[in-house]
């Protein structure tokens, strides 16, 4: 289907969605609804095994909410709740989601990035939860995901100060997985996607599910979550193929079954 605030392209066994609301790819109600529709489209497409989220242009991935419209509607709470549900859906998406952060990711843009499974950041770009500079706080999970990624102390400092964090610091503190040279962010994300789509799809889905369900649970409960996922995956055709390929010293041919 055609989208007005973004584009969607398929390549090999992955897809690329590009946020496209010039000049800052700012978040609006329409953008969040279309992003949710993209997730539905990709989730139901068996030929697509990985999704990349990036931004149009080479300066800004997403600069956060469109302040001229995002908070002016009659029901701001519903707008925030819906956006949170979309980001939570990204976080639990059964196929790997890569954020190809090809420009600054601030406010809601940082929050979209943090919901993705893997983040690749352009070396000259910055990230940050800058809402406190406007006298507000993050509304799309920034106060919750940032400390889970970088720790409580660092998160509090950056949240309260509204810091724009350099790429090198983002990598050092674990906010992003990799840095990319300017102009190569999307290419690096595509290269990673080509590796991810080779992995067994059921195992990938269960890894995402088990990690998300267990990361904040007490260790005994978390181990039970992992055990249930292990029992599920052990019954799959892919598991049989992987083990057989190991003994036969050949590459496994995973089918997602």
C-alpha positions in Angstrom: 0.0 0.0 0.0 1.2 3.6 -0.6 2.4 5.6 2.4 2.4 9.4 2.8 4.9 9.9 5.6 7.3 7.1 4.7 8.4 4.8 2.0 8.7 1.0 2.0 11.0 -1.0 -0.2 11.9 -4.7 -0.3 15.3 -6.0 -1.1 16.5 -9.6 -1.0 14.8 -11.0 2.1 14.6 -7.7 4.1 12.7 -4.5 3.8 13.6 -0.8 4.4 11.1 1.7 5.7 12.3 5.3 5.4 10.6 8.0 7.6 10.0 10.9 5.2 8.5 14.1 6.7 10.9 16.9 5.7 12.7 18.7 7.0 13.1 16.7 10.3 11.1 13.5 9.8 9.1 14.6 12.8 6.6 12.3 14.5 2.9 12.9 13.8 -0.2 10.9 14.4 -0.2 10.0 10.7 3.4 8.8 10.8 2.8 6.6 13.8 -0.3 5.1 12.2 1.6 4.4 9.0 4.5 2.9 10.9 2.1 0.5 12.6 0.6 -0.4 9.2 4.1 -1.1 7.9 4.7 -3.5 10.8 1.5 -5.3 10.0 2.5 -5.6 6.3 6.0 -6.9 7.1 4.9 -9.3 9.8 2.5 -11.0 7.4 5.0 -11.1 4.6 6.8 -14.5 4.8 9.4 -13.4 2.2 10.7 -10.6 4.5 12.8 -11.7 7.4 14.3 -8.4 8.7 13.2 -4.8 8.8 15.4 -1.7 8.6 14.1 1.7 9.8 15.9 4.8 8.6 15.2 8.4 7.8 15.1 10.4 4.6 18.0 12.7 3.9 21.5 12.5 5.5 21.1 15.0 8.4 18.2 13.9 10.6 16.9 10.4 11.3 14.0 11.8 13.3 14.0 14.9 15.5 11.1 13.8 17.7 7.5 15.0 17.8 6.1 17.6 15.5 5.4 20.2 18.2 3.0 22.1 16.0 0.5 19.2 15.9 1.5 16.3 18.1 0.3 17.9 21.4 -2.4 20.1 20.1 -5.2 17.5 19.6 -8.1 17.0 22.0 -6.7 13.8 23.4 -2.9 13.9 23.9 -3.0 10.9 26.1 -4.4 8.7 23.4 -1.7 9.9 21.0 1.0 9.0 23.5 -0.6 5.6 24.3 -0.9 4.7 20.7 2.7 5.7 19.9 3.9 3.6 22.9 2.0 0.6 21.5 3.7 1.0 18.2 7.2 1.2 19.8 6.4 -1.8 22.0 5.4 -3.7 18.9 8.8 -2.9 17.3 10.5 -4.1 20.5 8.6 -7.4 20.4 8.6 -7.7 16.6 9.2 -11.4 15.6 11.7 -10.4 13.0 14.9 -8.4 13.7 14.5 -4.7 13.4 17.6 -2.6 12.7 17.7 1.2 13.2 19.9 2.7 10.5 20.4 6.0 12.3 21.7 8.1 9.4 21.3 11.5 11.2 20.4 13.0 14.5 17.9 11.0 16.6 16.4 13.2 19.3 13.4 13.0 21.5 10.9 10.6 19.9 13.5 9.8 17.3 15.8 8.4 20.0 12.9 6.5 21.4 12.1 4.9 18.1 15.7 3.9 17.8 15.9 2.4 21.3 12.8 0.2 20.5 14.7 -1.4 17.6 16.7 -4.6 18.3 20.0 -3.3 16.8 21.2 0.3 16.3 23.8 1.5 13.8 24.6 5.2 14.1 26.4 7.6 11.7 29.6 8.8 13.2 28.7 12.5 12.9 25.2 12.1 14.3 23.9 12.6 17.9 21.2 11.0 19.9 19.4 12.1 23.0 16.3 12.5 25.1 16.1 16.3 24.9 12.6 16.8 26.1 13.6 18.4 29.4 14.9 21.4 27.4 11.3 22.1 26.6 10.1 21.6 30.1 8.6 18.2 29.5 9.7 14.6 29.7 9.9 11.7 27.3 6.6 10.1 26.5 7.5 7.2 24.2 9.5 5.2 26.8 12.7 7.2 27.0 12.8 7.2 30.8 12.4 3.4 30.8 14.5 2.2 27.8 17.5 4.5 28.3 18.4 3.2 31.7 17.9 -0.4 30.6 20.5 0.2 27.8 23.0 2.5 29.6 22.4 2.2 33.3 20.5 4.3 35.8 23.2 6.9 36.6 24.1 7.7 33.0 20.4 7.7 32.0 19.4 10.2 34.7 22.2 12.5 33.8 21.3 12.6 30.1 17.6 12.8 30.7 17.7 15.6 33.2 20.3 17.6 31.2 18.6 16.9 27.9 22.0 16.0 26.4 22.7 15.5 22.7 25.1 12.5 23.0 27.9 12.2 20.4 28.1 9.1 18.4 31.3 8.0 20.0 29.8 8.3 23.5 26.6 6.5 22.3 28.8 3.6 21.3 30.9 3.7 24.5 27.9 3.6 26.8 26.1 0.9 24.8 23.3 3.0 23.4 24.2 1.8 19.9 25.7 -1.4 18.7 27.8 -0.1 15.9 29.1 3.2 14.3 29.1 3.8 10.6 31.0 6.2 8.4 29.1 9.1 7.0 27.2 7.9 3.9 27.5 4.3 4.8 24.9 3.8 7.6 22.2 2.3 5.4 24.7 0.1 3.5 26.0 -1.2 6.8 22.5 -1.9 8.0 21.7 -3.8 4.7 24.9 -5.9 5.1 23.9 -6.8 8.6 20.3 -7.6 7.5 21.8 -10.0 4.9 23.5 -11.9 7.7 20.4 -11.8 10.0 18.1 -13.3 7.3 20.4 -16.3 7.1 19.6 -17.2 10.7 16.9 -19.7 11.7 13.7 -17.6 11.8 11.9 -19.5 14.6 15.0 -19.4 16.8 15.4 -15.7 16.1 11.7 -15.0 17.1 12.0 -17.0 20.3 15.3 -15.3 21.3 13.5 -11.9 20.9 10.5 -13.2 22.8 12.4 -14.9 25.6 14.7 -11.9 26.1 11.9 -9.4 26.3 9.8 -11.6 28.6 12.7 -12.4 30.9 14.9 -9.4 31.1 13.2 -7.7 34.0 11.9 -11.0 35.7 13.6 -12.6 38.7 16.3 -15.0 37.5 14.4 -18.2 38.4 11.3 -17.0 36.5 13.5 -15.8 33.6 15.2 -19.2 33.3 11.7 -20.9 33.1 10.9 -18.5 30.3 14.0 -19.5 28.5 13.3 -23.2 29.1 9.8 -22.9 27.6 11.3 -21.2 24.5 14.0 -23.9 24.3 11.4 -26.7 24.4 9.5 -25.0 21.6 12.4 -24.5 19.3 13.8 -28.0 19.9 10.6 -29.4 18.2 11.1 -27.4 15.0 12.3 -28.7 11.7 15.0 -26.0 11.7 16.5 -27.5 14.9 16.7 -30.9 13.3 18.3 -29.4 10.2 20.8 -27.4 12.2 21.9 -30.3 14.3 22.1 -32.7 11.3 24.1 -30.1 9.3 26.5 -29.8 12.2 27.3 -33.5 12.2 27.4 -33.6 8.4 29.8 -30.6 8.4 27.7 -28.6 5.9 25.8 -25.3 6.0 22.3 -25.6 7.4 19.3 -24.8 5.2 16.8 -23.2 7.5 13.1 -22.9 6.4 11.4 -21.3 9.3 9.5 -24.4 10.3 
